[in-house]
């Protein structure tokens, strides 16, 4: 199989992806990408140069990079301390030059899940102003209410809506590099015109289908992550000087309340113990009091908690 070139337009594979997504999504609503990153960059390619992009922050940094790459301007809207979507504040950032709005749901880096009604309010607002609304749902499969919250079913009502997903996060296949977008056929066609050829390889397609069909893995992952996330959040909250934000994903955002130490110092100390956390000081809208950790096995989580506790007791 791999000695042949991959199908440049794998219609059957797109149909399989559409079936996995459900919600009435069809093959014509699917565009494939080399990870979700290719799609994040592709959506900016179809817009006129010099546009404004409204991005509530903190958020995934690639939205900003994709906008800057095409000589356009990111317009940041600071989210409140609880990371809620303040829709009126976000709408007020829109001008005549705004051509796209980018959010992620569940939100990264906090793990907050926004209600469908809240996000649709922004989609409808953007639709009336001919603005593309790009929503990154890379973590949606972790959320217990993900199927109720996804906007996949709304692409047939809103031609400005672009839903982005990948197999990287939930299926743990970062090296496979396969993402997919869900949109109205007209928007899919525009994106296909700017997408790089041969960006999807045959092995990625086969691995993705195998993952989508592994129902035992899917159910076990959801159950295990939910259980271990609850336990990890509880253990971290019991450490004096830490605040853990509620999350529906496979990660937790934590704030250091004791200003005698920083996320950078904690990261460096943990690295010496061969443990890695995400220092969130590089996120627009966050500072060096925030860090993010991924939920792992109960044994790994307990070891991390104990090590953090020991390090903070020395640094305080």
N, C-alpha and C positions, 0 to 999 in steps of 0.2 A: 504493500500500500504506500509506504513512504518514498518509494522510488518514483512515484508519479506526483506531478504538481497538484496542489489542492484545488478543489472546485472554486473558481473565482466568484461564483454565485450559488452557494450551497442552499438551494431552495428547501430541500427536504430537512436539512439541519435547522434552518430557520423555523420551519413548521414544528419541529420537535421542541425548539426553544419556546415558541408561542404556546404550545400545549402545556409545557411546564409552568409558564407564567399564568395561564388560565385567564379568567376575567374577560373572555370574549376576544382576546388578542389573537390576531392571525399572522400568517407568515409575512404579509405585506407591511405589517407594523414593526418588523424586526430589522435592525441593522447590527452587524457584528463588528467587534473591534479587538485590537490587540490589547486586551485589558480595558478597563473603563477609561484609562488615561487617554487612549486614542480618541475616544468619543468626546471626552471633555475638551480636547483640543479641536476636534473636528467641528463642533457646534459653533466655535468662534470663527472658523474659517469661512462660513457661509454668510457672515455679517459684513457690512461695509466698514472699511477701516476708519478708525477714529471714533468708534462708538464708546458709550459708557456702559459698564456692567455693574449692577447693584449686587453686592455680596455681603450678607449679614455675617459678622465675625464675632468670635473666632470660627474658623471653618477650614476645610481642606485647602492647603496652599496652592494646589495645582490649578484651581479656578483663576486665581490671580495671575499665575504664570502664563496660562493659556491666553488670557486677555492681553497681557503685556506683549506677548509674542507677535500679535497681529497689530501692534502699534495703537492699542486702544487703552482706555482708562478704567481701572477698577474703582468703584465708589463703595467704601466700606460703611456699614451700619452696625454700630456696636450693640450686641445683644445684652440684655440685663443680666444681673448676677445669677439668675436661675435659668438662663439661656432660652427663655420663652421667645416665641416669635411675636414681636410687637408690630403687628401688620400695618397700623397707621404710620408708625415711624418709618417703616421700610418703604411704604408707598410714597411718603414725602421726599424720599431720596431720588425718586424717579424724575427725570427731566426729558425734554424733547430729544436729547442725544442718547437716552437709554434704549438699548436694543436687546438686552438679556438680563435676567435675574437668576442667580445661582444659589441654591440651598442644598443641604443634605438632610435626609430624613430616613432613619434616625440620625440625629445630629452628631457630627464628629467635631470636636473631641469629647463632648459631654455624655453622649449616649441617650439623650432625650428623644422621645418619640412625639412628634407633633401630630395633632389630630388631623384627620382628613379634611374636616370643615375649615380649619385654620389655613391649611396650605392651599385649598381650592379657592379661598377668598383672594389669595395673591395670584393664583393662576387666572382667575376670571378678570381681575384688575389688569393684569398684563395683556390678556387677550384683547381687551377693549382698546388698548393702546398699541397693539401690534408689536408686543415685546415677547421674545422667546422666554419661556420659563423652564429652566433646567433643574430637575430634582434628582439628586444622587441617592439611590436606594441601595447602596452597596451592603448595608447592614440589616436590611428589612427582614431577611429570613430568620434572624435571631429573635426578633420581636414576637411576643406571644400574639399580639394583635396586628401583626404585619399584613396578613391577608385582608384585614378590614381597613387598613390605613393606606395601602399602596394606591398610587394614582394610575396604575397600569390600565385600569378599566376606563379611564377618562380621556385617553388619547383620541378616541373616536368623536368626542365632543369638543375637544380643544386642539386645534391644529398648531397652536403655539407651544404645546406641552412636549417636553422631551424627558423621558424617564431613563435613568442610567443605572445599570447593574453590572455585576461581575461574579465570577466563580472564585475569586481570590479569597474573600473573607470567610464566608460560611463553610466553604468546602476545603479551605486550607490549601489551595492550589495556586499560590502566588507565582510559581515558576512556569505555569502553563500559559499564562497571559491570554485570557479570553474574557471579554466583556460583551454586553449587548445593550442596545438602546431600544426603547419602545416609543413609537411616535406615529402620527398620522402618515399615510403613504406619501403625501406631498413633501413633508419634511424629511422622511427617509430618503426620498429620491435626491433631494438637495445634498444631503449628507453623503450619499453614495458617490456623488460627483466629485467630492473633495477627499474622499477616503483613499488611503494608499492601497495599491493593489497587492495581493498575496499576503496580507497582514495576518490572516488566519491559517494556521497550519493544520494538517490532517490529524495529527496526534492530539492537539488541543480539542478538536471537535469530538473525537472518540472518547477522550477522558471526561469531557463535560457531560456527554450523554450518559456515560456510565455513572457519573456522580448524581445526575438528575434522577436516575432510575433506582438509586440505592436508598429505598425508603427506610430501611432499618437504620442506616447511618443518619439520615435526616432527623428522624424522631429521637434517636439516642443523643445526637448533638444538641438539639433543642432542650431536651430534658436535663442533660448533664451540665450544660452551660448555665441554665437557669438556676440549678441547685448550687453549683459552685460559686456563681456570681453572688448569690444571696449570702453564702457563708463567708466569702472573701470580704464583701462590703461590711458585714457585721464585725469581723475581726479587725479590719482597718479602722473602723469607727471607734473601736474600743481603745485605740492608741491615742493618748492625750496629744492634742495639737494637730489632729488631722480631721478634715471634713470630706466625706465621700459623697459624690453626687449620684442621684438615682440613675440607673442605666438599664436599657432593654437589650443591650448588645453584649459582645464578648470582651468588653473592656470597661474600666472604671476610671473616671477622672477624679483626682484627689487634690485638695487644696491644703497646703501647709499653713496652719494658723500662727505658728511660732516663727516670727520673722528673724530669729537668730540663725536660722538655716535657710537654704534655698533648694529648689528642685535640682539645680545644677550640682550643688554639693552632694545631694543625696544620690543623684545618678552616678557621680564619680565614685562615691563610697561603695555603692552596690556593684559597680563594674569590677571593683577589686575583689568582690566575692563571687564574680562570674554570673552576675544577674543584671539584666538590662531592663530599664524602664524608659518611657518616653518623656524627656524633659520638654514641657510645653511652653517654655519661655519664648520659643520661636514662632508660636502661633500669634497671628495678628489678633489683638484684643485680650491676650493673656500675658501674665508676667512670670517671674521665676518662683512663684509660690505654688504653681500647678504642675502636676505630673500625671501621667496616664499609665495604667498597667493592664496587661492582657490576662484574662481568666484562663488558668491552666488546670492541671489536675489538683486534687485536694492536697496531695503531698507537696507539690511545687508551691502552691499558694500558701500553705502553712509555713514553709521554709522562708518564703519571701517576707511574710508578715513578721516573723521572728527576727529576721535580719534587719528590716526597717526599724523595728522597735529598738533594737540594740544600737543602731547607728544614730537614731534621733536622741536617744538618752545620752549619748556621748557629745552630740553637737549642741544640745540645748544649754 
